[in-house]
Amino acid sequence: MTDIPRGPVARTARLAALPLGFAGRAALGIGKKVTGFAEEIISDKLQQRTAEQLFSVLGQLKGGAMKLGQALSVFEAALPEHLAAPYRAALTKLQEAAPPLPAASVHKVLEAELGEGWRSKFAEFDDSPAAAASIGQVHRAVWSDGREVAVKVQYPGAGDALVSDLKQLGRFASLFRILQPGLDVKPLISELRERVVEELDYTLEAKSQRAFAKAYDGDAEILVPKVVAAADKVLVTEWAPGTPLSRIIASGTQEQRDRAGHQLSTLHFSGPARAKLLHADPHPGNFRIAEDGRLVVLDFGAVARLPRGLPTPIGTLVRLALDGEAQQVLDGLRGEGFIPEDADIDAEAVLEYLLPMLEPIASDDFQFTRKWLRHEAARIANPKSEAYAMGKQLNLPPSYLLIHRVTLGSIGVMCQLEARASWRSILEKWLPGFAE
């Protein structure tokens, strides 16, 4: 790792480089290349030690590296089952746990953000965090009017750490290229940097959460806690109890899994239409199942702002692909920037590349499974496959980055849930251009 520079930020990068590279390859199911060693010589203890190291290093960083680890955690469903167990345990921890911030430090942030009399705003405040994540931790409290609330406090220095980590993100460009071999990485990293830095502004997050809460007020399937107060580094919202989605993934009934999957998919496709926003952080730690069965949605720091809703070309191209209109699909992809103007690509080959990915909506009933995801990951990532060769010729326009990333993340969670539903009916209702 001599190509990584020296200094405090460099130490973070050096610590993160090995496990992140491992997680990226593992999460994308690259077979024997997962560790660089043949499967037959990888012991269970080595797998466990590596998984524990992954959590330890990423958990301590509290910056972009941990956030990337959280994003990767939804892709553990793509791992071969005999390799998945230790990583599932370690990566799931990243969704809800991190080394806690001391109470004294929490109090300093609250005083700086809410004023010297911050305690008067609360009837009760629990100094022990109820949950911790990449750039902040959550405390349970009672607001002065008696409402139970969740108080999210940003880690001191989280902004500097996150920006520093993002500067190193270019060194992990191979992760993006594995996901999509033909990516033009630089503009994507630039777009990602702009979006992720927005998560540091809790007043902006509060604005997004208020928009979602208004759009889903009284909804029968989705519950968004209301915002009580907000400052740059502190966000207070109503407390919304429920069963963590990770527990449904681990031991829920099939009925619970199916319902949760349907609700997640509904949120994904209806958010842009109802709130003009896409919830862009779909890891299980951000979701609960309320006692009344509704999906509780948390953490609105990462959103895609879509004032016109989801781009109509997405629905149109998906519909045309399912109808077998190869040339129209090719022309549409070229027009949206997915295919370079001068690229000589066979229309039927593009269709063959896309149709297996669209299997979940090709019929009125489909069950997402880890096996299906592993098969798709292997099909796209195998250098000897036609799909891999096709992928190298495709590009991902920056304007589609968050939509693409969130869709992949949502699919990963669906496969963890192994949920069955009529996904097509959700798209017909909420995806512009699909039902026309």
Phi, psi and chi 1 to 4 in degrees:
 res  aa     phi    psi   chi1   chi2   chi3   chi4
   1 MET       -   36.4  -65.9 -174.1  -73.0      -
   2 THR   -71.9  -11.0   56.3      -      -      -
   3 ASP   -82.1   -6.3   59.6  -35.1      -      -
   4 ILE   -91.1  129.6  -62.6  179.1      -      -
   5 PRO   -67.7  172.6   24.9  -34.0      -      -
   6 ARG   -96.2  169.4  -59.8 -178.7 -177.7  -82.2
   7 GLY   114.6  175.5      -      -      -      -
   8 PRO   -57.6  -44.2  -22.1   32.4      -      -
   9 VAL   -66.6  -36.9  173.5      -      -      -
  10 ALA   -64.1  -35.8      -      -      -      -
  11 ARG   -62.9  -40.8 -174.3  175.9   74.2   83.3
  12 THR   -58.7  -44.9  -64.7      -      -      -
  13 ALA   -65.3  -40.8      -      -      -      -
  14 ARG   -65.1  -42.0  -73.8 -163.9  -62.7  -87.6
  15 LEU   -63.4  -38.9  -74.5  171.0      -      -
  16 ALA   -81.2  -25.9      -      -      -      -
  17 ALA   -57.5  -48.5      -      -      -      -
  18 LEU   -66.1  -56.4  176.1   60.2      -      -
  19 PRO   -64.9  -33.6   20.9  -31.6      -      -
  20 LEU   -66.4  -44.4  -85.5  176.5      -      -
  21 GLY   -60.8  -41.0      -      -      -      -
  22 PHE   -63.2  -48.2 -170.7  101.4      -      -
  23 ALA   -61.6  -40.7      -      -      -      -
  24 GLY   -62.6  -45.3      -      -      -      -
  25 ARG   -69.1  -40.3  -70.1 -171.2  -65.4  -88.9
  26 ALA   -65.0  -47.4      -      -      -      -
  27 ALA   -62.3  -23.7      -      -      -      -
  28 LEU   -99.2    8.0  -66.9  165.1      -      -
  29 GLY    62.3   54.9      -      -      -      -
  30 ILE   -94.3   28.0  -48.3  -59.3      -      -
  31 GLY    60.0 -129.4      -      -      -      -
  32 LYS   -68.6  -14.0  -68.3 -175.4  179.1 -180.0
  33 LYS   -83.2    2.9  -67.5 -175.4  178.7 -179.5
  34 VAL   -55.5  -43.5  165.2      -      -      -
  35 THR  -119.6   -7.3   61.8      -      -      -
  36 GLY    92.0   -3.9      -      -      -      -
  37 PHE  -116.9  155.1  -61.1   96.9      -      -
  38 ALA   -65.7  145.2      -      -      -      -
  39 GLU   -56.3  -36.5  -73.4 -176.9   15.0      -
  40 GLU   -66.9  -16.1   56.7  -93.4   24.3      -
  41 ILE  -106.5    7.5   65.5  172.2      -      -
  42 ILE   -89.7  114.3  -59.2  174.7      -      -
  43 SER   -83.6  158.2   69.0      -      -      -
  44 ASP   -61.0  -38.3  -68.8  -19.7      -      -
  45 LYS   -65.7  -37.8  -71.1 -176.2  178.2  179.8
  46 LEU   -64.8  -41.7  177.0   60.3      -      -
  47 GLN   -60.4  -43.5  -70.4  -69.4  -34.4      -
  48 GLN   -65.6  -43.5 -174.4   63.4   46.7      -
  49 ARG   -63.1  -41.9  -75.6 -161.4  -56.6  -89.9
  50 THR   -66.0  -40.1  -52.1      -      -      -
  51 ALA   -63.1  -42.7      -      -      -      -
  52 GLU   -65.4  -37.8  -70.3  171.3   -5.6      -
  53 GLN   -64.8  -39.8  179.4 -167.3   23.8      -
  54 LEU   -56.6  -49.2  174.5   68.4      -      -
  55 PHE   -66.5  -42.9  169.3   64.2      -      -
  56 SER   -60.4  -48.5  176.2      -      -      -
  57 VAL   -68.7  -51.6  172.6      -      -      -
  58 LEU   -66.5  -35.9  -65.6 -179.5      -      -
  59 GLY   -65.3  -32.3      -      -      -      -
  60 GLN   -80.4  -21.1  -68.5  174.6   37.2      -
  61 LEU   -71.5  -37.3  -68.4  178.1      -      -
  62 LYS    53.8   28.7  -73.9 -165.8  178.3   83.4
  63 GLY  -133.6 -148.1      -      -      -      -
  64 GLY   -61.7  -32.1      -      -      -      -
  65 ALA   -63.8  -44.1      -      -      -      -
  66 MET   -66.7  -38.3 -175.8  179.2  170.2      -
  67 LYS   -62.2  -40.6 -176.0  154.5  -71.6  -67.6
  68 LEU   -64.2  -38.9 -178.4   55.2      -      -
  69 GLY   -61.5  -40.9      -      -      -      -
  70 GLN   -62.0  -42.8  -73.5  179.3  -25.5      -
  71 ALA   -62.3  -41.5      -      -      -      -
  72 LEU   -68.3  -26.4  -69.3  171.7      -      -
  73 SER   -61.1  -27.3   68.9      -      -      -
  74 VAL   -73.0  -13.6  -59.2      -      -      -
  75 PHE   -95.3    7.4  -68.6  105.7      -      -
  76 GLU   -61.8  -19.8   58.7   84.0   12.2      -
  77 ALA   -63.6  -18.0      -      -      -      -
  78 ALA   -83.5   -9.1      -      -      -      -
  79 LEU   -74.3  146.2  -81.6  165.1      -      -
  80 PRO   -56.1  140.0  -25.3   35.2      -      -
  81 GLU   -56.7  -36.9 -171.8   59.1   32.3      -
  82 HIS   -72.4  -12.4   69.4  -73.1      -      -
  83 LEU  -103.0  -14.4  -63.9  178.2      -      -
  84 ALA   -75.7  -34.3      -      -      -      -
  85 ALA   -53.0  -54.7      -      -      -      -
  86 PRO   -65.0  -33.6   20.9  -32.2      -      -
  87 TYR   -74.0  -34.2  -69.9   94.1      -      -
  88 ARG   -60.6  -44.1 -176.1  174.9  -55.0  144.2
  89 ALA   -66.0  -46.1      -      -      -      -
  90 ALA   -70.5  -43.7      -      -      -      -
  91 LEU   -72.5  -32.8  -71.9  169.8      -      -
  92 THR   -63.3  -33.7  -62.2      -      -      -
  93 LYS   -59.0  -34.3  -72.3 -178.7 -177.8  178.5
  94 LEU   -66.4  -19.2  -77.2  172.5      -      -
  95 GLN   -75.5  -23.8  -63.6  163.3   -5.5      -
  96 GLU  -138.1   -5.4  -66.5 -174.2  -40.0      -
  97 ALA  -132.1  146.0      -      -      -      -
  98 ALA  -160.8  158.4      -      -      -      -
  99 PRO   -54.0  126.0  -26.5   35.3      -      -
 100 PRO   -73.4  154.4   26.9  -35.9      -      -
 101 LEU   -82.1  134.2 -169.2   66.6      -      -
 102 PRO   -59.1  151.2  -22.1   32.5      -      -
 103 ALA   -57.7  -40.6      -      -      -      -
 104 ALA   -60.7  -38.8      -      -      -      -
 105 SER   -68.9  -37.4  -61.3      -      -      -
 106 VAL   -61.6  -44.6  171.7      -      -      -
 107 HIS   -62.4  -37.6  -63.7  168.5      -      -
 108 LYS   -63.9  -41.1  -73.3 -178.2  179.9  178.7
 109 VAL   -65.4  -44.0  176.1      -      -      -
 110 LEU   -62.7  -39.5  -71.1  168.7      -      -
 111 GLU   -66.8  -42.0 -178.9  176.6  -22.9      -
 112 ALA   -66.4  -34.3      -      -      -      -
 113 GLU   -93.0  -36.0  -63.8  -63.1  -48.6      -
 114 LEU  -109.0   -4.2  -60.0 -179.0      -      -
 115 GLY   100.3  165.0      -      -      -      -
 116 GLU   -60.5  -29.3  -67.0 -177.1    0.5      -
 117 GLY   -92.6   31.0      -      -      -      -
 118 TRP   -57.9  -33.0   68.1  -91.4      -      -
 119 ARG   -63.8  -28.1  -75.4 -169.4  178.3  -84.4
 120 SER   -68.5  -16.9   65.6      -      -      -
 121 LYS   -77.8  -16.1  -61.3 -179.8 -176.9  -65.8
 122 PHE  -117.7  140.0  -61.1   94.5      -      -
 123 ALA   -79.8  -32.9      -      -      -      -
 124 GLU  -146.3  150.6  -62.3  176.6   21.6      -
 125 PHE  -147.1  123.4 -173.5   88.2      -      -
 126 ASP   -91.2  117.1 -170.9  -13.4      -      -
 127 ASP   -69.7  -20.7  -75.4  -21.0      -      -
 128 SER   -83.3  125.9  -60.3      -      -      -
 129 PRO   -66.2  140.9   23.7  -32.8      -      -
 130 ALA   -84.1  -24.6      -      -      -      -
 131 ALA  -161.4  154.9      -      -      -      -
 132 ALA  -141.3  147.1      -      -      -      -
 133 ALA  -139.2 -151.8      -      -      -      -
 134 SER   -74.8  -37.9   54.1      -      -      -
 135 ILE  -125.8    5.0   61.0  173.7      -      -
 136 GLY  -166.7  171.7      -      -      -      -
 137 GLN  -133.3  158.9   63.0 -171.3   37.5      -
 138 VAL  -113.2  133.1  177.9      -      -      -
 139 HIS  -116.2  143.9  -68.3 -102.3      -      -
 140 ARG   -87.9  140.6 -168.3  166.0 -175.6  171.7
 141 ALA  -154.8  174.1      -      -      -      -
 142 VAL  -121.5  123.1  177.7      -      -      -
 143 TRP   -70.8  163.5 -163.3 -118.5      -      -
 144 SER   -60.2  -24.1   56.9      -      -      -
 145 ASP   -90.8    6.5   62.2    4.8      -      -
 146 GLY    97.6   -7.9      -      -      -      -
 147 ARG   -73.1  137.7  -79.7 -179.2  -68.7  175.6
 148 GLU   -74.2  133.5  -73.6 -169.1   88.7      -
 149 VAL  -133.9  159.6  -65.6      -      -      -
 150 ALA  -107.6  129.0      -      -      -      -
 151 VAL  -114.1  109.5 -175.2      -      -      -
 152 LYS   -93.1  123.1 -175.6  156.8   72.3  168.5
 153 VAL  -116.9  125.3  179.8      -      -      -
 154 GLN   -77.8  138.2 -170.1  174.0  123.8      -
 155 TYR   -62.5  133.3  -60.4  125.3      -      -
 156 PRO   -57.5  130.9  -24.4   34.9      -      -
 157 GLY    81.8    2.3      -      -      -      -
 158 ALA   -61.0  -36.1      -      -      -      -
 159 GLY   -62.4  -47.9      -      -      -      -
 160 ASP   -62.4  -41.2  -67.2  -21.6      -      -
 161 ALA   -64.5  -41.8      -      -      -      -
 162 LEU   -65.9  -45.5 -178.0   57.5      -      -
 163 VAL   -62.1  -41.0  171.5      -      -      -
 164 SER   -62.7  -43.0  -65.3      -      -      -
 165 ASP   -62.8  -38.9  -76.6  -14.9      -      -
 166 LEU   -67.2  -30.7  -72.1  170.4      -      -
 167 LYS   -64.7  -27.9  -72.1  179.9  179.6  178.0
 168 GLN   -86.8   -8.1  -60.7  -67.1  -18.8      -
 169 LEU   -60.3  -30.6 -168.3   57.1      -      -
 170 GLY   -59.4  -25.1      -      -      -      -
 171 ARG   -74.6  -12.7  -60.0 -172.5 -179.1  -80.5
 172 PHE  -105.2   24.0  -56.7  122.6      -      -
 173 ALA   -57.5  -28.2      -      -      -      -
 174 SER   -60.6  -29.1   58.9      -      -      -
 175 LEU   -61.6  -41.7  -63.8  179.6      -      -
 176 PHE   -69.2  -38.6  -65.9   90.4      -      -
 177 ARG   -69.0  -31.8  -66.2 -166.8 -175.1   99.7
 178 ILE   -65.6  -41.9  -69.3  171.2      -      -
 179 LEU   -63.1  -40.3 -176.9   63.7      -      -
 180 GLN  -149.1   96.9 -174.7   69.1   44.2      -
 181 PRO   -54.5  -28.0  -25.7   35.3      -      -
 182 GLY   -92.1   12.1      -      -      -      -
 183 LEU   -62.5  139.5  -76.8 -178.5      -      -
 184 ASP   -90.3   97.2 -175.9    2.4      -      -
 185 VAL   -71.1  -40.1  177.7      -      -      -
 186 LYS   -57.2  -50.7  -70.9 -176.0  178.5  179.7
 187 PRO   -65.6  -27.8   18.8  -30.4      -      -
 188 LEU   -69.1  -42.2  -64.3 -177.9      -      -
 189 ILE   -63.9  -39.2  -69.5  177.6      -      -
 190 SER   -61.6  -44.6  177.5      -      -      -
 191 GLU   -64.6  -43.5  171.2   74.2    7.9      -
 192 LEU   -62.0  -41.0 -177.7   61.2      -      -
 193 ARG   -60.7  -45.1 -176.7 -176.5  -63.8  114.7
 194 GLU   -61.8  -42.1  -68.9  178.7   12.7      -
 195 ARG   -71.2  -43.4  -61.5  -58.7 -177.7 -170.9
 196 VAL   -67.7  -37.5  171.6      -      -      -
 197 VAL   -62.0  -27.8  169.6      -      -      -
 198 GLU   -59.8  -26.6  -71.3 -177.9   -5.5      -
 199 GLU   -65.0  -17.1  -64.1 -173.0   46.7      -
 200 LEU   -75.1  -17.3  -63.0  168.1      -      -
 201 ASP   -96.9   99.6 -174.1  -11.8      -      -
 202 TYR   -71.8  -23.0  -77.7    1.3      -      -
 203 THR   -68.3  -35.1   57.5      -      -      -
 204 LEU   -69.7  -39.5 -174.2   60.3      -      -
 205 GLU   -62.3  -40.7  177.9  176.0  -12.1      -
 206 ALA   -60.5  -40.2      -      -      -      -
 207 LYS   -61.4  -43.3 -178.2  178.7  179.3 -179.1
 208 SER   -65.4  -43.1  -61.5      -      -      -
 209 GLN   -65.5  -38.0 -174.3  158.6  -15.3      -
 210 ARG   -61.6  -38.7  -72.4 -171.5  177.6  104.3
 211 ALA   -65.0  -43.0      -      -      -      -
 212 PHE   -66.5  -43.5  -90.6   99.6      -      -
 213 ALA   -61.2  -39.3      -      -      -      -
 214 LYS   -67.8  -42.8 -178.9  178.5  179.8 -179.6
 215 ALA   -66.3  -31.7      -      -      -      -
 216 TYR  -110.2   15.3  -70.6   93.5      -      -
 217 ASP   -60.4  122.9 -172.7   26.0      -      -
 218 GLY    78.3    7.6      -      -      -      -
 219 ASP   -67.5  145.0 -169.1   83.2      -      -
 220 ALA   -79.5  -16.9      -      -      -      -
 221 GLU  -114.8  -28.4  -69.6 -170.0  -71.3      -
 222 ILE  -127.6  133.6  -65.0  167.6      -      -
 223 LEU  -121.1  123.1  170.1   63.0      -      -
 224 VAL  -115.2  117.2  178.1      -      -      -
 225 PRO   -60.1  142.4  -21.5   32.7      -      -
 226 LYS   -80.5  149.3  -65.8  179.9  179.4  178.5
 227 VAL   -80.2  132.5  174.1      -      -      -
 228 VAL   -99.2  -43.7  176.5      -      -      -
 229 ALA  -159.2  157.5      -      -      -      -
 230 ALA  -152.4  146.1      -      -      -      -
 231 ALA  -140.8 -179.0      -      -      -      -
 232 ASP   -56.9  -38.9  -71.8  -14.2      -      -
 233 LYS  -125.3   11.9  -64.9  178.9  174.1   58.9
 234 VAL  -138.0  134.4  172.3      -      -      -
 235 LEU  -133.0  125.4  176.1   60.1      -      -
 236 VAL  -113.3  124.1 -176.3      -      -      -
 237 THR  -131.8  163.8   65.2      -      -      -
 238 GLU   -61.7  142.5  -67.8 -178.7  -18.9      -
 239 TRP   -76.6  130.8 -178.0  -93.4      -      -
 240 ALA  -124.9   96.7      -      -      -      -
 241 PRO   -71.5  161.5   28.7  -34.9      -      -
 242 GLY   167.4  173.6      -      -      -      -
 243 THR   -83.6  125.6  -57.2      -      -      -
 244 PRO   -57.2  140.5  -23.7   34.1      -      -
 245 LEU   -60.9  -30.7 -172.9   62.7      -      -
 246 SER   -59.9  -31.5   58.0      -      -      -
 247 ARG   -73.4  -36.0 -167.1  178.5  -56.5  168.5
 248 ILE   -63.9  -40.5  -58.0  -62.4      -      -
 249 ILE   -61.6  -41.0  -70.5  171.6      -      -
 250 ALA   -76.5  -39.9      -      -      -      -
 251 SER  -145.8   14.4   57.6      -      -      -
 252 GLY   -72.2  158.9      -      -      -      -
 253 THR   -73.1  164.9   64.8      -      -      -
 254 GLN   -62.7  -35.6 -170.4   60.3   51.0      -
 255 GLU   -63.1  -41.9 -178.3 -179.4    1.0      -
 256 GLN   -65.4  -40.1  -71.4  174.6  -42.7      -
 257 ARG   -64.4  -45.4  -66.5  167.3  179.9  -88.5
 258 ASP   -63.4  -43.8  -67.3  -13.2      -      -
 259 ARG   -64.9  -45.1  179.2  175.4  173.5   82.7
 260 ALA   -62.0  -41.4      -      -      -      -
 261 GLY   -63.3  -42.6      -      -      -      -
 262 HIS   -62.5  -41.6 -175.9  -84.3      -      -
 263 GLN   -67.2  -41.6  -68.1  166.4  -31.2      -
 264 LEU   -62.1  -43.2  -78.6  166.7      -      -
 265 SER   -66.6  -38.4 -175.7      -      -      -
 266 THR   -63.2  -43.3  -61.7      -      -      -
 267 LEU   -59.7  -45.9  173.0   71.1      -      -
 268 HIS   -58.0  -45.6  177.6   83.0      -      -
 269 PHE   -91.5  -24.3  -72.8  102.7      -      -
 270 SER   -89.8  -25.7   67.8      -      -      -
 271 GLY   -52.7  -49.6      -      -      -      -
 272 PRO   -62.0  -30.7  -27.5   37.5      -      -
 273 ALA   -79.9  -38.9      -      -      -      -
 274 ARG   -90.2  -41.2  -62.8  174.1   66.4  171.6
 275 ALA  -108.7   -5.0      -      -      -      -
 276 LYS    62.0   24.6  -53.7  -55.6  178.7 -175.2
 277 LEU  -139.6  149.9  -62.6  166.5      -      -
 278 LEU  -114.0  120.2  173.9   68.5      -      -
 279 HIS   -64.3  118.2 -174.8  -78.7      -      -
 280 ALA  -110.1   22.4      -      -      -      -
 281 ASP  -136.3   69.9 -160.9    2.6      -      -
 282 PRO   -86.7   43.4   34.7  -36.1      -      -
 283 HIS   -88.4  153.0   70.7   76.7      -      -
 284 PRO   -56.1  -26.7  -29.0   37.5      -      -
 285 GLY   -63.6  -14.6      -      -      -      -
 286 ASN   -95.9   11.2  -76.6  -22.0      -      -
 287 PHE  -135.7  145.5  -57.5  101.9      -      -
 288 ARG  -132.4  162.5  -55.8  -81.3 -172.2  -87.0
 289 ILE  -113.0  113.8  -57.3  -60.8      -      -
 290 ALA   -69.6  164.6      -      -      -      -
 291 GLU   -58.9  -31.6  -72.3 -172.2    4.6      -
 292 ASP   -85.2    5.9   61.4    7.1      -      -
 293 GLY    93.3   -8.0      -      -      -      -
 294 ARG   -72.5  153.7  -74.2 -174.8  -67.2  174.5
 295 LEU   -83.8  118.3  178.2   74.4      -      -
 296 VAL   -87.8  125.0  179.1      -      -      -
 297 VAL  -107.8  128.5 -172.8      -      -      -
 298 LEU  -122.2  162.6  -52.5  171.9      -      -
 299 ASP    63.0   98.6 -161.8  -23.4      -      -
 300 PHE  -112.7   25.5  -64.4   84.4      -      -
 301 GLY   -67.1  -34.7      -      -      -      -
 302 ALA  -107.2  109.9      -      -      -      -
 303 VAL  -138.1  155.5  -61.3      -      -      -
 304 ALA  -104.8  125.4      -      -      -      -
 305 ARG   -85.6  115.5  -69.2  170.3 -180.0   78.1
 306 LEU  -127.4   77.2  -60.2  169.2      -      -
 307 PRO   -59.0  -23.5   19.9  -31.8      -      -
 308 ARG  -104.1   11.7  -61.8  179.7 -178.2  177.5
 309 GLY    80.0 -172.2      -      -      -      -
 310 LEU   -61.7  142.0  -74.1  168.4      -      -
 311 PRO   -57.9  128.3  -23.6   34.0      -      -
 312 THR   -56.6  -35.6  -59.5      -      -      -
 313 PRO   -57.1  -27.4  -28.5   36.9      -      -
 314 ILE   -61.0  -53.9  -65.3  177.5      -      -
 315 GLY   -63.0  -39.9      -      -      -      -
 316 THR   -63.3  -46.4  -58.7      -      -      -
 317 LEU   -68.4  -36.4  -70.7  171.1      -      -
 318 VAL   -63.8  -44.6  168.5      -      -      -
 319 ARG   -62.6  -44.6  173.0  171.3   50.9   81.6
 320 LEU   -63.3  -38.5  -70.7  171.5      -      -
 321 ALA   -63.9  -44.4      -      -      -      -
 322 LEU   -65.7  -27.0  -68.2  175.1      -      -
 323 ASP   -84.5   -2.4  -70.3  -17.6      -      -
 324 GLY    79.3   18.4      -      -      -      -
 325 GLU   -85.5   76.2  -59.6  -69.3  -13.6      -
 326 ALA   -59.4  -47.0      -      -      -      -
 327 GLN   -66.9  -39.1 -171.9   58.5   49.7      -
 328 GLN   -66.6  -35.5  -69.3 -173.1   56.4      -
 329 VAL   -65.0  -45.4  170.7      -      -      -
 330 LEU   -59.8  -46.3  176.1   61.9      -      -
 331 ASP   -63.3  -40.2  -66.5  -18.8      -      -
 332 GLY   -66.8  -41.9      -      -      -      -
 333 LEU   -64.1  -38.5  -70.4  173.1      -      -
 334 ARG   -65.9  -40.9 -158.9 -175.1  -61.3  -84.5
 335 GLY   -66.0  -29.9      -      -      -      -
 336 GLU   -88.9   -4.1  -70.5  -60.6  -57.9      -
 337 GLY    93.4    8.0      -      -      -      -
 338 PHE   -76.4  -24.0  -71.5   93.9      -      -
 339 ILE  -127.1  126.8  -62.7  176.1      -      -
 340 PRO   -58.2  146.2  -23.6   33.7      -      -
 341 GLU   -57.8  -36.0  -72.6  -67.2  -24.5      -
 342 ASP   -93.5    5.3   57.4   -7.9      -      -
 343 ALA   -76.4  132.1      -      -      -      -
 344 ASP   -94.3   94.8 -176.0   15.5      -      -
 345 ILE  -124.5  136.8  -63.8 -179.9      -      -
 346 ASP   -77.2  128.4 -179.7   69.6      -      -
 347 ALA   -61.6  -42.1      -      -      -      -
 348 GLU   -65.4  -34.2  -67.9  -64.4  -23.7      -
 349 ALA   -66.2  -37.3      -      -      -      -
 350 VAL   -62.4  -43.0  171.5      -      -      -
 351 LEU   -64.0  -42.4 -158.1   58.8      -      -
 352 GLU   -62.6  -32.5  -69.5  178.0    9.4      -
 353 TYR   -69.7  -39.8  173.3   80.8      -      -
 354 LEU   -84.4  -36.9  -67.0  174.7      -      -
 355 LEU   -58.6  -41.1  -76.7  176.2      -      -
 356 PRO   -60.0  -31.8  -26.6   36.9      -      -
 357 MET   -69.6  -25.8  -56.5  178.0 -164.9      -
 358 LEU   -92.7    5.6  -58.8  179.2      -      -
 359 GLU   -53.1  -39.2 -175.0 -179.1   -0.8      -
 360 PRO   -59.3  -23.3  -26.8   36.6      -      -
 361 ILE  -115.7   11.2   53.6  173.9      -      -
 362 ALA   -77.8  -19.2      -      -      -      -
 363 SER  -133.2  179.8   62.1      -      -      -
 364 ASP   -86.0   -1.4  -68.4  -30.1      -      -
 365 ASP  -151.0  128.1 -178.1   73.9      -      -
 366 PHE  -151.9  141.4 -179.8   84.3      -      -
 367 GLN  -110.6  118.9 -177.7  173.5   20.9      -
 368 PHE   -69.9  136.2  -76.8   99.4      -      -
 369 THR  -139.6  158.1   64.3      -      -      -
 370 ARG   -61.5  -37.1  -61.3  172.1 -172.5  -87.8
 371 LYS   -61.9  -43.8 -178.8  179.1  179.3 -179.3
 372 TRP   -62.6  -43.5  175.5   81.5      -      -
 373 LEU   -65.7  -42.0 -176.6   59.6      -      -
 374 ARG   -61.9  -39.5  -69.8 -163.5  -63.4  -91.6
 375 HIS   -64.0  -43.7 -179.7  -87.9      -      -
 376 GLU   -66.9  -41.3  -86.1  -57.8  -73.7      -
 377 ALA   -61.6  -42.8      -      -      -      -
 378 ALA   -67.7  -38.3      -      -      -      -
 379 ARG   -62.3  -43.0  179.8  179.4   74.6   91.1
 380 ILE   -79.5  -32.1  -65.2  170.6      -      -
 381 ALA   -93.0  -11.0      -      -      -      -
 382 ASN   -74.7  114.4 -175.1   -7.9      -      -
 383 PRO   -58.8  -18.2  -23.2   34.7      -      -
 384 LYS   -90.4   -4.2  -63.0 -178.7  179.7  179.2
 385 SER   -90.1  155.8   71.4      -      -      -
 386 GLU   -66.8  -32.7  -66.9 -178.6    2.1      -
 387 ALA   -64.7  -38.5      -      -      -      -
 388 TYR   -64.1  -43.8 -179.7   86.4      -      -
 389 ALA   -62.9  -39.4      -      -      -      -
 390 MET   -66.7  -43.1  175.2   57.9   64.3      -
 391 GLY   -58.8  -32.9      -      -      -      -
 392 LYS   -66.3  -20.3  -69.6 -179.1   66.6  175.2
 393 GLN   -93.2   -6.2  -59.3 -179.4   70.7      -
 394 LEU   -99.9  156.0  -58.3 -179.8      -      -
 395 ASN  -127.1  160.1 -176.3   42.4      -      -
 396 LEU  -116.6  107.0  179.1   62.1      -      -
 397 PRO   -59.4  140.3  -21.4   33.1      -      -
 398 PRO   -54.0  -33.1  -27.8   35.7      -      -
 399 SER   -66.1  -17.5   59.5      -      -      -
 400 TYR  -101.8    1.7  -78.4   90.5      -      -
 401 LEU   -56.9  -56.1  170.5   62.2      -      -
 402 LEU   -65.0  -40.3  -89.8 -176.2      -      -
 403 ILE   -60.1  -44.1  -63.9  172.4      -      -
 404 HIS   -63.8  -47.8 -178.2   69.5      -      -
 405 ARG   -63.7  -42.6  177.9  169.9   66.6   80.4
 406 VAL   -67.7  -38.8  175.8      -      -      -
 407 THR   -62.5  -44.3  -59.0      -      -      -
 408 LEU   -61.3  -43.5  -72.7  175.8      -      -
 409 GLY   -62.7  -42.1      -      -      -      -
 410 SER   -64.1  -40.2  -63.2      -      -      -
 411 ILE   -62.6  -40.0  -71.3  172.5      -      -
 412 GLY   -59.5  -42.7      -      -      -      -
 413 VAL   -68.2  -39.5  177.3      -      -      -
 414 MET   -57.8  -40.4  -64.1  -65.2 -175.1      -
 415 CYS   -73.5  -30.7  -69.1      -      -      -
 416 GLN   -65.2  -40.7  -71.7  179.6  -37.1      -
 417 LEU   -72.0  -25.0  -76.2  165.4      -      -
 418 GLU    52.5   49.3  -59.4 -149.3  -26.8      -
 419 ALA   -83.8  144.1      -      -      -      -
 420 ARG  -118.5  135.5  177.1 -172.8  -66.0  -84.4
 421 ALA  -169.7  177.9      -      -      -      -
 422 SER   -91.3   83.3  174.6      -      -      -
 423 TRP   -65.7  -32.1  -45.8  110.6      -      -
 424 ARG   -60.2  -39.2 -174.2 -174.7 -177.4  100.7
 425 SER   -65.8  -32.0   65.4      -      -      -
 426 ILE   -66.7  -42.9  -64.0  173.1      -      -
 427 LEU   -66.0  -38.5  -91.7   65.6      -      -
 428 GLU   -62.0  -31.2  -73.2  174.6  -18.1      -
 429 LYS   -83.3  -37.6 -177.8  174.7 -177.7  178.7
 430 TRP  -117.5  -18.7  -64.9  111.4      -      -
 431 LEU   -92.3  113.1 -177.1   58.5      -      -
 432 PRO   -59.4  136.8  -22.8   34.1      -      -
 433 GLY    88.7  -15.9      -      -      -      -
 434 PHE   -77.7  -41.0 -178.2   70.8      -      -
 435 ALA   -90.7   -2.8      -      -      -      -
 436 GLU   -69.6      -  -66.7  178.3    5.7      -
